[in-house]
């Protein structure tokens, strides 16, 4: 059985170890990550652009109460390729490729940083019209979520001074 003083000493030792490893509390300021909330996002006026802006606002933790320090402009292009064929020569699946080019510019002026991300998802083709539309929109939603995560990672790299990864 452990004594209270031994548990206190063990707890102090663990706290000392965590303080040296760069641990930060969940609600503490996280350096570069805290600046992401002050990025104003601009996307194309399309359904996919709206979904991307929504995902980016969530991923960046957009703070509408404070003025933005950065502007993020995106250009999104999508293409759809049929995969697999039925006996009547209709597609059984579709491959959706979304290409998102982004540019991050300081509001006060300065050198912009940019990049291009490409995301590919697939979805099943349905015979019923509503099901086909729902499947396509689900594929777009998944692509927007992945694209937002990749852009966020590159924004973190850009703001920390680390060169972007291919």
Secondary structure, DSSP 8 states (H G I E B T S, - for coil): ---HHHHHHHHHHHHHHHHHTT---TTS--THHHHGGGEEEE--SSHHHHHHHHHHHHHHT--TTS--SEEEEEEEEEEEEEEEE-TTS-EEEEEEEEEEEEEEEETT----EEEEEEEEEEEE--SSHHHHHHHHHHHHHHHHHHHHHHHHHHHHHHHHT-----
